[in-house]
């Protein structure tokens, strides 16, 4: 039962004590005394029982390690001008970083990396450099007032020469699309040149309700000029589910067309505007 649960925990400890008392070994008695002393220490210090110490529970602020800027300086200095990175630019071949103006000026007379001497590109080394905006943001956060000083120097440079100060590029917001992305189609649908005839098919003649047939879903058709009237008839029979015994006459204007005539011949004889 539940009342017996608490008593069952102390049984093994009592059994160990009774067994040690019945033993005449002095070493066992010393072990028991050490165990009792440990128990008293645990009872007196509840923090030690659970392996905690109030002195070790420091706040997050105390755990933060203050780093001197001199320790990070070798990682944020340009090896060409020996100053902090400005417009940090990385060579994609070896991942060494320099100021943008420094590396561009260096590539005027050399196609090798100033640090490791690797060939960046045989003829156009500027193709293999990329701006490292994340590193530049880190430099501006580490060095106080560096960004403000650079902006002021650039502003003064353009003003002294009577030039317009370039405005910083503002990133354009990316439109958020909901649901599945739509497939972007071309602005113009290009028709293959071999499909050079446009036909408008209309049902005329027979009374409505005569026979069982399915109406055409699309009456505009683009086909090759080599197609014959026989091909058009087969197309109509299949699309309209016509009975094989049903007679089909194809008329263009006032002319009854023959099966062997091609659409290109009809267009030449009757005129392009009459091919209906």
C-alpha positions as CSV (number, residue, x, y, z in Angstrom):
1,X,0.0,0.0,0.0
2,X,1.0,3.7,-0.1
3,X,1.9,4.0,3.6
4,X,4.5,1.2,3.2
5,X,6.3,3.0,0.3
6,X,8.3,5.3,2.6
7,X,9.3,2.5,4.9
8,X,10.5,0.3,2.1
9,X,13.2,2.8,1.2
10,X,14.9,2.6,4.6
11,X,15.0,-1.2,4.8
12,X,18.1,-1.8,2.7
13,X,20.0,0.8,4.8
14,X,18.9,-0.7,8.1
15,X,19.9,-4.2,6.8
16,X,23.4,-2.9,6.0
17,X,23.8,-1.4,9.4
18,X,22.7,-4.6,11.2
19,X,25.0,-6.6,9.1
20,X,27.9,-4.3,9.9
21,X,27.2,-4.4,13.6
22,X,27.2,-8.2,13.7
23,X,30.5,-8.2,12.0
24,X,33.6,-7.9,14.1
25,X,35.8,-6.4,11.4
26,X,37.2,-3.0,12.5
27,X,37.5,-1.8,8.9
28,X,33.7,-2.2,8.5
29,X,33.1,-0.1,11.6
30,X,35.3,2.7,10.2
31,X,33.4,2.6,6.9
32,X,30.1,2.9,8.8
33,X,31.4,5.9,10.7
34,X,32.5,7.6,7.4
35,X,29.0,6.9,5.9
36,X,27.3,8.5,8.9
37,X,29.6,11.5,8.7
38,X,28.7,11.9,5.0
39,X,25.0,11.7,5.8
40,X,25.4,14.4,8.4
41,X,27.2,16.6,5.9
42,X,24.5,16.1,3.4
43,X,21.7,16.9,5.9
44,X,23.5,20.1,6.9
45,X,24.0,21.3,3.3
46,X,21.0,20.7,1.2
47,X,22.7,22.2,-1.8
48,X,25.4,19.6,-1.8
49,X,22.9,16.8,-1.8
50,X,21.6,17.9,-5.2
51,X,25.1,18.8,-6.5
52,X,24.4,22.6,-6.5
53,X,26.3,25.5,-5.0
54,X,24.8,28.9,-4.5
55,X,28.2,30.4,-5.2
56,X,28.2,28.8,-8.7
57,X,24.8,30.1,-9.8
58,X,26.1,33.3,-11.3
59,X,24.1,35.6,-13.6
60,X,24.6,35.6,-17.4
61,X,26.3,39.0,-17.1
62,X,29.0,37.6,-14.9
63,X,29.6,34.7,-17.3
64,X,30.2,37.1,-20.3
65,X,33.9,37.4,-21.1
66,X,35.1,40.8,-21.9
67,X,37.4,40.7,-24.9
68,X,39.9,43.3,-25.7
69,X,39.7,44.8,-29.2
70,X,43.4,44.1,-29.6
71,X,42.7,40.4,-29.7
72,X,40.4,40.8,-32.7
73,X,42.4,43.4,-34.5
74,X,44.4,40.9,-36.7
75,X,41.1,39.5,-38.1
76,X,39.6,42.9,-39.1
77,X,42.7,44.6,-40.6
78,X,43.5,44.9,-44.3
79,X,47.0,43.6,-45.0
80,X,47.5,46.2,-47.8
81,X,46.7,49.4,-46.0
82,X,47.0,48.1,-42.4
83,X,43.7,49.8,-41.5
84,X,40.3,48.4,-40.6
85,X,38.3,46.9,-43.4
86,X,36.2,49.4,-45.4
87,X,33.9,47.8,-47.9
88,X,35.3,44.4,-47.0
89,X,35.9,42.4,-50.2
90,X,36.8,38.7,-50.3
91,X,38.7,36.8,-53.1
92,X,36.6,33.8,-54.0
93,X,39.6,31.7,-54.9
94,X,41.4,31.8,-51.5
95,X,38.9,33.6,-49.2
96,X,41.3,36.3,-48.2
97,X,39.7,39.7,-47.4
98,X,40.8,43.3,-48.1
99,X,39.4,46.7,-48.4
100,X,37.6,47.1,-51.7
101,X,39.6,50.1,-52.9
102,X,42.9,48.3,-51.9
103,X,42.3,45.1,-53.7
104,X,40.9,46.8,-56.8
105,X,44.0,49.1,-57.0
106,X,46.3,46.0,-56.4
107,X,44.7,44.2,-59.4
108,X,45.6,47.0,-61.7
109,X,49.2,45.7,-61.8
110,X,48.9,42.1,-60.6
111,X,46.5,39.1,-60.9
112,X,47.7,37.4,-57.7
113,X,46.4,37.5,-54.1
114,X,48.6,39.9,-52.0
115,X,48.5,37.5,-49.1
116,X,49.0,34.0,-50.6
117,X,50.2,34.9,-54.1
118,X,47.7,32.5,-55.7
119,X,46.6,33.4,-59.3
120,X,43.1,34.8,-58.9
121,X,42.3,35.0,-62.6
122,X,44.5,35.0,-65.7
123,X,43.1,38.1,-67.3
124,X,40.2,39.5,-65.2
125,X,40.8,39.0,-61.4
126,X,38.0,41.5,-60.6
127,X,35.5,38.8,-61.7
128,X,36.5,36.7,-58.6
129,X,35.9,39.1,-55.8
130,X,32.8,39.5,-53.7
131,X,31.7,42.1,-51.1
132,X,31.5,40.6,-47.6
133,X,28.7,42.6,-46.0
134,X,28.5,40.5,-42.8
135,X,32.1,41.0,-42.0
136,X,31.8,44.7,-42.7
137,X,28.9,44.9,-40.3
138,X,31.0,43.2,-37.6
139,X,33.8,45.7,-38.1
140,X,31.5,48.6,-37.7
141,X,30.1,47.2,-34.5
142,X,33.5,46.5,-33.0
143,X,35.2,49.8,-33.9
144,X,33.4,52.7,-32.3
145,X,32.5,55.6,-34.7
146,X,34.3,54.0,-37.7
147,X,31.2,54.0,-39.9
148,X,30.4,57.6,-39.0
149,X,33.9,58.7,-39.8
150,X,33.9,57.0,-43.2
151,X,30.6,58.5,-44.1
152,X,31.8,62.0,-43.2
153,X,35.0,61.5,-45.2
154,X,33.1,60.4,-48.3
155,X,30.7,63.3,-47.9
156,X,33.5,65.8,-47.7
157,X,35.3,64.2,-50.7
158,X,32.4,64.7,-53.0
159,X,31.6,68.1,-51.7
160,X,35.1,69.4,-52.3
161,X,35.0,68.3,-55.9
162,X,31.5,69.6,-56.5
163,X,30.1,66.2,-57.1
164,X,26.8,64.7,-56.1
165,X,27.0,62.6,-53.0
166,X,25.9,59.0,-53.9
167,X,22.9,57.8,-51.9
168,X,23.2,54.5,-50.2
169,X,21.4,51.6,-51.9
170,X,18.1,50.8,-50.2
171,X,17.3,47.1,-50.4
172,X,14.0,46.5,-52.1
173,X,11.3,44.6,-50.1
174,X,10.7,41.1,-51.4
175,X,6.9,40.6,-52.0
176,X,5.6,37.8,-49.9
177,X,3.5,35.4,-51.9
178,X,0.8,33.3,-50.2
179,X,0.2,29.8,-51.2
180,X,2.0,28.0,-54.0
181,X,4.3,30.1,-56.2
182,X,2.9,30.9,-59.6
183,X,4.7,29.8,-62.6
184,X,5.9,32.8,-64.6
185,X,5.1,32.5,-68.3
186,X,6.6,34.4,-71.2
187,X,4.9,37.7,-72.2
188,X,4.5,36.4,-75.8
189,X,3.4,33.0,-76.9
190,X,5.5,32.1,-80.0
191,X,3.7,30.0,-82.6
192,X,5.9,27.6,-84.6
193,X,6.4,28.9,-88.1
194,X,5.1,25.6,-89.7
195,X,1.6,26.3,-88.3
196,X,0.9,29.1,-90.8
197,X,-2.9,28.8,-91.2
198,X,-5.6,30.0,-88.8
199,X,-9.1,28.5,-89.2
200,X,-12.4,29.6,-87.6
201,X,-14.8,26.6,-87.5
202,X,-18.5,27.3,-87.2
203,X,-21.4,24.8,-87.4
204,X,-24.0,25.8,-90.0
205,X,-26.7,24.2,-92.1
206,X,-28.4,21.4,-90.2
207,X,-31.2,22.2,-87.8
208,X,-30.4,22.3,-84.1
209,X,-31.0,19.0,-82.4
210,X,-30.4,17.0,-85.5
211,X,-28.3,14.0,-84.6
212,X,-26.2,13.4,-81.6
213,X,-22.9,15.4,-81.6
214,X,-20.7,17.2,-79.1
215,X,-20.2,20.9,-79.7
216,X,-16.7,22.1,-80.3
217,X,-14.9,23.4,-77.2
218,X,-12.6,25.6,-79.2
219,X,-13.5,26.9,-82.7
220,X,-10.1,28.5,-83.4
221,X,-7.5,26.1,-84.8
222,X,-3.9,26.8,-86.0
223,X,-2.7,24.2,-88.5
224,X,-0.1,23.7,-91.2
225,X,-0.9,24.9,-94.7
226,X,-0.1,21.4,-96.0
227,X,-3.2,20.0,-94.2
228,X,-6.0,19.0,-96.5
229,X,-9.8,19.3,-96.1
230,X,-9.8,15.6,-95.4
231,X,-7.6,16.2,-92.3
232,X,-10.1,18.9,-91.2
233,X,-13.0,16.5,-91.6
234,X,-11.3,13.8,-89.5
235,X,-10.5,16.4,-86.8
236,X,-14.2,17.5,-86.7
237,X,-15.4,13.9,-86.5
238,X,-13.2,13.1,-83.6
239,X,-13.8,16.3,-81.7
240,X,-17.6,16.2,-82.2
241,X,-18.0,12.4,-81.8
242,X,-19.9,12.2,-85.1
243,X,-21.3,8.9,-86.3
244,X,-19.5,7.4,-89.3
245,X,-22.6,7.5,-91.4
246,X,-23.0,11.2,-90.8
247,X,-22.1,13.3,-93.9
248,X,-19.9,16.3,-93.4
249,X,-19.6,19.1,-95.9
250,X,-16.9,21.8,-95.4
251,X,-17.7,25.2,-96.9
252,X,-15.5,28.2,-97.2
253,X,-17.6,31.3,-98.1
254,X,-19.7,30.1,-101.0
255,X,-17.3,27.3,-102.1
256,X,-17.8,23.6,-101.3
257,X,-14.3,22.3,-100.7
258,X,-12.9,19.0,-101.8
259,X,-11.0,16.5,-99.6
260,X,-7.8,16.7,-101.6
261,X,-7.4,20.5,-101.5
262,X,-4.7,21.9,-99.1
263,X,-5.4,24.9,-96.9
264,X,-2.5,26.8,-98.5
265,X,-4.0,26.3,-102.0
266,X,-7.4,27.5,-100.7
267,X,-5.9,30.6,-99.2
268,X,-4.1,31.5,-102.4
269,X,-7.2,30.9,-104.5
270,X,-9.8,32.6,-102.3
271,X,-7.8,35.0,-100.2
272,X,-6.6,34.9,-96.6
273,X,-9.6,36.7,-95.2
274,X,-12.0,34.1,-96.6
275,X,-10.4,31.0,-94.9
276,X,-13.3,30.3,-92.5
